Amino acid sequence: MTQQPKILVVDDEGRIRRLLKMYLEREGYDVVDASNGEDALTEALNGAYDLILLDVMMPGMDGIEVCRTLRKTKATPVMMLTAKGEEANRVQGFEVGADDYIVKPFSPREVVLRVKALLRRASATRFLQTEPQTKNVLVFGPLTIDDDAHRVTVDGEVLNLTPKEYELLLYLAQSPDKVFSREQLLKDVWHYEFFGDLRTVDTHVKRLREKLTRISPDFSAMISTVWGVGYKFEVIRA
């Protein structure tokens, strides 16, 4: 029997935790809940979670700090729960590595659909790591993007990318030197899930560059800014 995905639900409101847990368990998910950021971070770091539903505004350690600390060591998909009008917090969430967000008040059914979509995008990262043969591989010198395994390596070192960071890098790399506007990237990479915040693209590009820079500053230059237009994947030529 296939093990069901394990989800961590984090919110300081017990009513919201119980509601989300009920709907997610109806879908067969294994759900654990936490009422504060400190407990959530402990669970997230020590447990094997497939997805985290994380409230932004909590007393003590908030969701932004939880996600920021988590991203130092783990790429677990994170969906932020934000109150209506907290646009600044949503942007902050993307900057620290969140993959998606949903606005309160929300429909529990919408949350379930969004959770399923995010798990689908992330599942290949976890389950296809040991694929014996791969065909969909892009190679740019020392940078390799193996789409069958959802794995990116630079000089043999694996990049620890979130699902959305991976999708963005793959999308750009599939059309080297082609310039994409922020609007086009938002539409094609984020699909129907996001509506209009172009800074979403900027924050993900920033995080990708930071991760590439840790290996070599030369590789971060492969994601090039075309001022006034958008971004492109630029192949490093010897």
C-alpha positions in Angstrom: 0.0 0.0 0.0 1.4 3.4 -1.0 2.1 5.7 1.9 0.0 8.8 1.9 1.7 12.2 1.8 2.4 13.7 5.3 1.3 17.3 5.8 2.1 19.7 8.6 -0.6 22.3 9.3 0.5 25.3 11.3 -1.8 28.0 12.6 -2.3 29.6 16.0 -6.1 29.4 15.6 -7.4 26.0 16.7 -10.6 26.3 14.5 -8.5 26.7 11.3 -6.2 23.8 12.3 -9.2 21.5 12.9 -10.9 22.5 9.7 -7.9 21.9 7.5 -7.0 18.7 9.2 -10.5 17.4 8.7 -10.6 18.1 5.0 -7.1 16.9 4.3 -7.6 13.7 6.3 -10.8 13.1 4.2 -8.5 13.0 1.2 -6.4 10.3 2.9 -3.4 12.6 3.9 -1.5 12.0 7.1 -1.9 15.3 8.9 0.0 16.7 11.9 -0.7 20.1 13.3 1.2 22.8 15.3 -0.1 25.9 17.0 3.1 28.0 17.0 6.2 28.7 15.0 8.7 27.1 17.4 6.8 23.8 17.5 6.3 23.9 13.7 10.0 24.4 13.0 11.0 21.5 15.3 8.5 19.3 13.5 9.5 20.4 10.0 13.2 19.9 10.7 12.9 16.6 12.4 10.0 15.1 10.5 9.7 13.8 6.9 6.9 16.1 5.7 5.8 16.3 2.0 4.1 19.7 2.4 3.7 22.4 5.0 0.7 24.7 5.3 2.1 27.6 7.2 0.3 30.6 8.7 2.2 33.9 8.3 0.9 35.9 11.3 1.6 34.1 14.6 2.8 35.3 18.0 6.4 34.6 18.8 8.1 33.1 15.7 6.0 33.9 12.7 5.7 32.0 9.5 8.2 34.1 7.7 10.9 33.2 10.2 9.9 29.5 10.2 10.2 29.3 6.4 13.5 31.3 6.4 15.1 28.9 8.9 13.7 25.8 7.2 15.1 26.8 3.8 18.6 26.7 5.2 18.5 22.9 5.2 15.2 21.7 3.6 13.3 22.2 0.4 9.9 20.9 1.7 7.1 22.6 -0.3 5.5 25.4 1.7 2.1 27.0 1.2 1.6 30.2 3.2 -1.7 31.1 4.8 -2.1 34.9 4.7 -4.9 37.3 5.7 -6.5 39.4 3.1 -4.5 42.6 2.5 -1.2 41.2 3.7 0.5 41.6 0.3 3.8 42.6 1.9 3.8 39.4 3.9 3.1 37.3 0.8 6.1 38.9 -1.0 8.2 38.3 2.1 7.1 34.7 2.0 8.3 34.3 -1.6 11.6 35.9 -0.7 12.3 33.3 2.0 11.3 30.4 -0.2 7.5 29.8 0.0 6.1 28.0 -3.1 2.5 29.1 -2.9 0.0 31.1 -0.8 -3.6 31.1 -0.1 -5.6 34.0 1.3 -7.9 33.9 4.4 -10.8 33.5 4.5 -10.5 30.5 2.2 -12.6 27.6 1.0 -11.2 24.3 2.4 -12.0 22.7 -0.9 -9.7 25.2 -2.7 -7.0 24.5 -0.2 -7.3 20.8 -0.9 -7.0 21.4 -4.7 -4.0 23.7 -4.2 -2.3 21.1 -1.9 -2.9 18.4 -4.6 -1.4 20.6 -7.3 1.7 21.5 -5.2 2.2 17.8 -4.2 2.0 16.8 -7.9 4.7 19.3 -8.8 6.9 18.2 -5.9 6.4 14.4 -6.1 8.9 13.7 -8.9 11.6 15.3 -6.8 11.1 12.7 -4.2 10.1 9.6 -6.1 12.1 9.8 -9.3 15.5 10.3 -7.7 16.5 6.7 -8.4 15.3 6.5 -12.0 17.8 4.2 -13.7 17.7 5.9 -17.1 16.9 9.5 -17.9 16.2 11.0 -21.3 15.1 14.6 -20.5 18.4 16.1 -19.6 19.7 19.6 -20.4 23.5 20.1 -20.1 25.2 23.5 -20.1 28.8 22.8 -19.3 29.0 21.9 -15.6 25.2 22.7 -15.1 22.9 19.7 -15.6 19.1 19.7 -15.4 17.7 16.2 -15.3 14.0 16.6 -15.7 13.2 12.9 -15.3 14.7 13.0 -11.8 13.8 16.6 -11.1 17.5 17.1 -10.2 19.9 20.0 -10.9 23.6 19.6 -10.4 26.5 22.0 -10.8 30.0 20.5 -11.0 28.4 17.3 -9.6 26.9 19.1 -6.6 23.1 18.8 -6.2 21.2 22.1 -5.9 18.6 22.0 -3.2 15.7 23.7 -5.0 12.1 24.2 -4.1 9.5 22.9 -6.6 8.8 26.4 -8.0 12.5 27.3 -8.2 13.1 24.2 -10.2 10.2 24.9 -12.5 11.4 28.4 -13.2 15.0 27.3 -13.9 13.8 24.5 -16.2 11.4 26.8 -18.1 14.2 29.4 -18.8 16.8 26.8 -19.6 14.5 25.1 -22.2 14.8 28.2 -24.4 18.4 29.5 -24.0 18.9 33.2 -24.8 15.2 33.8 -25.2 13.9 36.7 -23.2 10.8 36.2 -21.1 8.8 39.0 -19.6 7.8 38.8 -16.0 4.1 38.6 -17.1 4.9 35.6 -19.3 6.8 33.8 -16.6 4.0 34.4 -14.1 1.5 33.0 -16.6 3.5 30.0 -17.8 5.3 28.9 -14.7 2.7 29.9 -12.0 -0.3 29.1 -14.2 -3.7 30.0 -12.7 -2.5 30.1 -9.1 -1.2 33.7 -9.0 -2.7 36.9 -10.2 -0.6 39.8 -11.1 2.2 40.2 -8.5 5.3 40.5 -10.7 7.6 40.6 -7.7 6.9 36.9 -7.3 9.1 36.3 -10.3 11.8 38.6 -9.0 12.0 37.0 -5.6 12.3 33.5 -7.1 15.0 34.6 -9.6 16.9 36.2 -6.6 16.8 32.9 -4.7 17.9 30.9 -7.7 20.9 33.2 -8.2 21.8 33.0 -4.5 21.9 29.2 -4.6 23.9 29.2 -7.8 26.3 31.8 -6.4 27.1 29.5 -3.4 28.7 27.1 -5.9 30.2 29.7 -8.2 29.4 33.4 -9.0 29.8 32.5 -12.7 26.7 30.2 -12.6 24.4 32.9 -11.1 25.1 35.0 -14.2 23.3 32.3 -16.3 20.0 33.9 -15.2 20.4 37.2 -16.9 18.3 40.3 -16.4 17.2 42.1 -19.5 16.4 45.6 -18.1 12.9 46.8 -18.9 11.9 43.4 -20.3 12.5 40.4 -18.0 14.9 37.5 -17.8 16.7 34.9 -19.9 18.9 31.9 -19.4 22.3 32.8 -20.8 24.7 30.0 -21.7 28.2 30.5 -20.3 30.6 30.2 -23.2 34.2 29.5 -22.8 
